[in-house]
Amino acid sequence: MLINILVSACFVAIGIAAYDRLVLRPMLVIGVVDAANVFNAKQEQYFKAMTTSRTDMERRQAISDAERFVPRFAAALAQLPQECACLVVDKTAVIGSRATLIDLTPLLRKKVKL
């Protein structure tokens, strides 16, 4: 009887530890991204390209690049939760700081080539 109790306790402890490592801790990680900052920086980059372009062809190319950016930006944002395996929220929605917060803004900048 005592052996059954000890074996059961060991299995329960292993189950709790596995749940903690595989389910609970990954859910506590939150990725934050400053999406507005990245979007505005890219928008400024396109604005500069349009104002400094010398020909209509260069202006049309800059406008075309800007139009293609919006879906790429949305797709890059949508990929972030899958890549970090965490909940991703905008940085402006977070009050305070925790050790489990990960800043994903540099990753988003890299994805949109900023």
N, C-alpha and C positions, 0 to 999 in steps of 0.2 A: 504494500500500500504506500509506504514512504517513497519507494522508488518511482511509483506512478506519479506521485505528487511532484517529485523533483524533476522528472522527465517532462511533465506537463508545464511546470514553471519555466524550464529551459526553453521549450517551444514557444511559450507565450512571450518570454523575454526576447527571443530571436524575432518573433513576429512584430513586436513593438519597435524594436530597433530597425528592422527593415522598413516598416511603415514610416518611421521618422526620417530615415535617410532617403528613401525613394519617392515618398509622396509629400510629406509635410514640409520638409526644408525647401525643396524646389518651389513649392507654392508660395513660400514667404519671400522669395527673391522678386524684386520689382525693378524693372528697367524704366528709366526716365529718359525722355528725349525732348530737346528744345526745338520742336518742329518749326515754330514761327521764325526762330533765328536762322535756321538753315534755309527755309523758304525765302525769307527776305534777302539773305546774302546772295542766293542764286538769282533772285529777281533783280537785284542791284547789278550783278554781273551781266545779265542780259541787257539791262538798260544802258550800261556803259558800252556794250558791244553795239547797240543800235545807235547811240549818239556819236560814237567815234567812227562808225563805218562811213566810208567815202562814196560808196556806190549803192544803187538800189538793190543790186544783187546781194551785197553784204547785209543790208538791212533786212531783206526778205529771209536770208539765211538765219539771222539772229532771231527774227520773229518765229520762224519755223522751229528753231531749237527751243525757244521758250514755250511754244505750244506742245512740243513733245515732252517737255520737262514735267508737266503736271501729272500725266499718267505714270511716268517713271518714279516720280516722288511718292505718289500714292502706293505704288507697288513696293517701293523700298520700305515705306512705313509698315505695310502689311507683312513683310518678311521678317521684321525685327522680332516679334514674339516667338516665331518658330526658331530663329537662330539662337536666341538666348534662353529658350525654354522658360520664359517668365512672362508675367503680366507687364505690359508696356503702357505707361501713361505719359501725358505731356508734363513737362517739368513745371509748368505754371500751376498744375493741379496739386502739387505736392507741397505740404507744409511741414517743415522740420526735416530731419535727416535720420537715416538708419544705416546700420552696417550692411543691410541687405539691399540697399539701393545701388543700382548699376547705371552709370551715365552712358547711354547709347548714342548720344549726339555725334561723337567722332565717327562711329560706324555709319550713321546715316549720311554724314558729310562725305565719307569715302564712297558710299553707294551711289550718290548723286554727283560724284566727281566735282566736289567743291574745294 
